[in-house]
Amino acid sequence: MQNGKELIVKVVLLLMAVATVVALFVAYKSIVPPAALQFGNQYVEDAHIRIDSINHLSYSDTVRDGSDMQDVKSRFESDYQTMLRIQNLLDFQFENNLITAEEHDSLMTAATDKFVTVFYCYSTRFYKESEWPLTELKRIREICAFCKSIKAQSSSGAILTEAASGQLDEIVGVVNDYNAAWCLIGRPSWKGFPDRVFSIEKSRTYMRDPLVNNVDLKNALDAYPQLVGDRYYSYLQGRVNKLGHPQHYDYERTYKDEWNKVSGLISECENYDAGAFGKDLNVGELRDRLNQCRLNADSYFRYR
């Protein structure tokens, strides 16, 4: 009887052992081994944090009424200095094999793209000012040149995205047009009446936003047509006055040649829109004086 009980105990223990082994086997099969740990480049991660910090300006900051220019400039300066540090840091890390060429270019593109967006916001606000210091205009051009000068370290292409490049062209285009407008107004190169009319038409192309926000330029553009007209009238008047002194001409033919030239110049004004210069040049008076000069000259050369 005792042997029978022992046998039963042994069978039970054996079954429990088998069940335990089966359970462990099933559990082992159901456990998914951990994946290999992924280690990122700490320099790349740090660069992303720095790039994210370029966020001191938004378009709404710069276009809203009453935005303070000094505050906008201060925030822009902070982002500009961050951009310079990022460029120097990424160049250093690439040169020391801490990041790859592809990582350098990807990070630099992201940084430049974000900074150009801030720069565009800043310039938009600056161009709303009534005065544009030349030092600031020069600096805007330098920053545009800096962004475009950043070199790619891989052969994958340019640093700047097409959108960023377009924004930079728009920013510096305003400065170029501003300088061109002043060049037209301050150093005219007139060769004749049509050239003067063309210069006036050209000046009107600069009467647009944001150039007209600059008070000095707007006033100069407003006055330019009349200025050209007054100067041209004085020029014609001087030539007519000279013809009033036929004794200054050695030959009657020389006098008549000059008279015909001046008559042709006056005819140009007579045949053109009187409002071309913003005023009537009153060339009819010059025509009457010119005709009187001819009568006086005919008498002079006849009895000389």
Buried (B, 14 or more C-beta within 10 A) or exposed (E): EEEEEEEEEEEEEEEEEEEEEEEEEEEEEEEEEEEEEEEEEEBBEEBEEBBEEBEBBEEEBBEEEEEEEEEBBEBBEBBBEBBEEBBEBBBEBBEEEBBBEEBBBBBBBBBBBBBBBBBBBBBBBBBBBEEBEEEBBEEBBEBBEBBBEBEBBEEEEBBBBEEBBEBBEEBBEBBEBBEBBBEBBEEBEBEEBEEBBEBBEEBEEBBEEBBBBBEEBBEBBBBBBEBBBBBBBEBBBEBBEBBEEBEEBEEBEEBBEBBEEBBEBBEBBEEBEBEBBBEEBEBEEBBEBBEEBBEBBBEBBEEE
